[in-house]
Amino acid sequence: MTLLLEQYMSLGGEIFYNHTFESFDQSNCEASFENNEKYTLSHLVACDGIRSSIREQFFTLNQQPRYSGYSAWRGIGKSNLQNIHFALGPGSHIVSYPINNEGDVSFVACTKEAYEFTESWKEEGSYNDLLDDFSIYDPKIFPVIEDSMKLYKWGIYIRPPLKSMIAHNLTLVGDAAHPMVPFLGQGACMAIEDAYAFGILCKITNCDFAKVQKTYDSIRSKRTKSIQRMSMMQGKIYHLKNPIMVAARNAVMRYTNVPGNDLKKIHQYDADEAIQVALFSEKHALGFSPADQD
Ligand SMILES: Cc1cc2nc3c(=O)[nH]c(=O)nc-3n(C[C@H](O)[C@H](O)[C@H](O)COP(=O)(O)OP(=O)(O)OC[C@H]3O[C@@H](n4cnc5c(N)ncnc54)[C@H](O)[C@@H]3O)c2cc1C
């Protein structure tokens, strides 16, 4: 958990706590915070999540996050489950997985429904409401929930893809740029890849932000848009209702490597290679020959 933090601090990174971002003066590249602190910056990288105020102000006016149509429950209970377990039903699915060797199992249970849960990580729900929402399943599918264990429910929100993740002296990273439905478990992974690509490009170009942004946008927009689309498609596949389609999906999942191979392709993405390819094609477009590539 602390790996990234420790590395960041060891490189001389700083964190300013109690700084709620307030506004950005783009012409002077000055960020203001609610505690009245102001900082003049070389560049602003905004990673302020799905409700990003930077996105709202500088990228897309009046385009608030909207309910995806999916709502989810999550909780942790006790079970002897050893591997990840999927249960798929018409219009819903449940994923459970062990999180340690002490029998703790986390589960996420998603339904597609018009009723809109609030978007919150803290909204608690009751075990009976959970069983009501998933009454088509055998209740034994859920790990054993003890009284002290909390159950949470929340609505899953999305925003349409952006044309570009950069604007003058601003760059968006993570959910601020590309929130997605969580059916491939890739939202935080994309935020980490974004941050990695931005950091490596700063290193390669010695913080020439115009160059960094151009390459960053070309690599990251394409990748994240495709994962946004695939995540949405995964939800549709999990929640199929038509019996023929359900039988076809189940056969593919049971008897072929297709789902595993699709996931492998996502996981095998090589951020360094993507950066090298993009830099090479930019050089090439400017008239450098392949021999010029370092
Ligand atoms: C149900 C569910 C399951 C998921 N499962 C997975 C999974 O298995 N794998 C995966 O990779 N991803 C998963 N995700 C997605 C993942 O949680 C997000 O994609 C990820 O947290 C995005 O990271 P972020 O840093 O961009 O934004 P966030 O994590 O939202 O962080 C944004 C930060 O900005 C801060 N902030 C906002 N406004 C201000 C302000 N004005 N001033 C100061 N700070 C501010 C917020 O307090 C917050 O700390 C899941 C999401 C959901 C909803």
The ligand as an SDF file (V2000), in Angstrom:
LIG
                    3D

 53 58  0  0  0  0  0  0  0  0999 V2000
  -17.4720   -0.4440   -7.4930 C   0  0  0  0  0  0  0  0  0  0  0  0
  -16.1450   -0.0940   -8.0220 C   0  0  0  0  0  0  0  0  0  0  0  0
  -15.2080   -1.0920   -8.1490 C   0  0  0  0  0  0  0  0  0  0  0  0
  -13.9620   -0.7990   -8.6860 C   0  0  0  0  0  0  0  0  0  0  0  0
  -13.0550   -1.8050   -8.8390 N   0  0  0  0  0  0  0  0  0  0  0  0
  -11.8680   -1.5360   -9.3970 C   0  0  0  0  0  0  0  0  0  0  0  0
  -10.9030   -2.5660   -9.5730 C   0  0  0  0  0  0  0  0  0  0  0  0
  -11.1230   -3.7300   -9.2260 O   0  0  0  0  0  0  0  0  0  0  0  0
   -9.7200   -2.2430  -10.1640 N   0  0  0  0  0  0  0  0  0  0  0  0
   -9.4440   -0.9590  -10.5770 C   0  0  0  0  0  0  0  0  0  0  0  0
   -8.3580   -0.7220  -11.1340 O   0  0  0  0  0  0  0  0  0  0  0  0
  -10.3370    0.0310  -10.3990 N   0  0  0  0  0  0  0  0  0  0  0  0
  -11.5380   -0.2250   -9.8240 C   0  0  0  0  0  0  0  0  0  0  0  0
  -12.4390    0.7850   -9.6370 N   0  0  0  0  0  0  0  0  0  0  0  0
  -12.1490    2.1410  -10.1470 C   0  0  0  0  0  0  0  0  0  0  0  0
  -11.2370    2.9320   -9.2390 C   0  0  0  0  0  0  0  0  0  0  0  0
  -11.7530    3.0280   -7.9220 O   0  0  0  0  0  0  0  0  0  0  0  0
  -11.0780    4.3590   -9.8240 C   0  0  0  0  0  0  0  0  0  0  0  0
  -10.8850    4.2920  -11.2100 O   0  0  0  0  0  0  0  0  0  0  0  0
   -9.8630    5.0380   -9.2080 C   0  0  0  0  0  0  0  0  0  0  0  0
  -10.0860    5.2230   -7.8180 O   0  0  0  0  0  0  0  0  0  0  0  0
   -9.5990    6.3960   -9.8860 C   0  0  0  0  0  0  0  0  0  0  0  0
   -8.4970    6.9960   -9.2680 O   0  0  0  0  0  0  0  0  0  0  0  0
   -8.3010    8.5680   -9.3360 P   0  0  0  0  0  0  0  0  0  0  0  0
   -7.0820    8.8330   -8.5330 O   0  0  0  0  0  0  0  0  0  0  0  0
   -8.3350    9.0210  -10.7460 O   0  0  0  0  0  0  0  0  0  0  0  0
   -9.5890    9.1950   -8.6480 O   0  0  0  0  0  0  0  0  0  0  0  0
  -10.0840    9.0430   -7.1400 P   0  0  0  0  0  0  0  0  0  0  0  0
   -9.6790    7.7380   -6.5560 O   0  0  0  0  0  0  0  0  0  0  0  0
  -11.5290    9.3890   -7.1820 O   0  0  0  0  0  0  0  0  0  0  0  0
   -9.2720   10.1720   -6.3770 O   0  0  0  0  0  0  0  0  0  0  0  0
   -9.5490   11.5330   -6.5730 C   0  0  0  0  0  0  0  0  0  0  0  0
   -9.0440   12.2770   -5.3600 C   0  0  0  0  0  0  0  0  0  0  0  0
   -9.1590   13.6800   -5.6010 O   0  0  0  0  0  0  0  0  0  0  0  0
   -9.6190   14.2700   -4.4160 C   0  0  0  0  0  0  0  0  0  0  0  0
  -10.2730   15.5500   -4.7560 N   0  0  0  0  0  0  0  0  0  0  0  0
  -11.3870   15.7410   -5.4970 C   0  0  0  0  0  0  0  0  0  0  0  0
  -11.6760   17.0490   -5.5700 N   0  0  0  0  0  0  0  0  0  0  0  0
  -10.7210   17.6950   -4.8570 C   0  0  0  0  0  0  0  0  0  0  0  0
  -10.4730   19.0650   -4.5390 C   0  0  0  0  0  0  0  0  0  0  0  0
  -11.2760   20.0390   -4.9680 N   0  0  0  0  0  0  0  0  0  0  0  0
   -9.3930   19.3730   -3.7690 N   0  0  0  0  0  0  0  0  0  0  0  0
   -8.5620   18.4080   -3.3140 C   0  0  0  0  0  0  0  0  0  0  0  0
   -8.7490   17.0810   -3.5840 N   0  0  0  0  0  0  0  0  0  0  0  0
   -9.8160   16.7430   -4.3300 C   0  0  0  0  0  0  0  0  0  0  0  0
  -10.5890   13.2530   -3.8180 C   0  0  0  0  0  0  0  0  0  0  0  0
  -10.7660   13.4890   -2.4270 O   0  0  0  0  0  0  0  0  0  0  0  0
   -9.8560   11.9580   -4.0900 C   0  0  0  0  0  0  0  0  0  0  0  0
   -8.9610   11.6290   -3.0630 O   0  0  0  0  0  0  0  0  0  0  0  0
  -13.6700    0.5220   -9.0870 C   0  0  0  0  0  0  0  0  0  0  0  0
  -14.6150    1.5460   -8.9100 C   0  0  0  0  0  0  0  0  0  0  0  0
  -15.8500    1.2400   -8.3990 C   0  0  0  0  0  0  0  0  0  0  0  0
  -16.8640    2.3420   -8.2250 C   0  0  0  0  0  0  0  0  0  0  0  0
  1  2  1  0
  2  3  1  0
  2 52  2  0
  3  4  2  0
  4  5  1  0
  4 50  1  0
  5  6  2  0
  6  7  1  0
  6 13  1  0
  7  8  2  0
  7  9  1  0
  9 10  1  0
 10 11  2  0
 10 12  1  0
 12 13  2  0
 13 14  1  0
 14 15  1  0
 14 50  1  0
 15 16  1  0
 16 17  1  0
 16 18  1  0
 18 19  1  0
 18 20  1  0
 20 21  1  0
 20 22  1  0
 22 23  1  0
 23 24  1  0
 24 25  2  0
 24 26  1  0
 24 27  1  0
 27 28  1  0
 28 29  2  0
 28 30  1  0
 28 31  1  0
 31 32  1  0
 32 33  1  0
 33 34  1  0
 33 48  1  0
 34 35  1  0
 35 36  1  0
 35 46  1  0
 36 37  1  0
 36 45  1  0
 37 38  2  0
 38 39  1  0
 39 40  1  0
 39 45  2  0
 40 41  1  0
 40 42  2  0
 42 43  1  0
 43 44  2  0
 44 45  1  0
 46 47  1  0
 46 48  1  0
 48 49  1  0
 50 51  2  0
 51 52  1  0
 52 53  1  0
M  END
$$$$
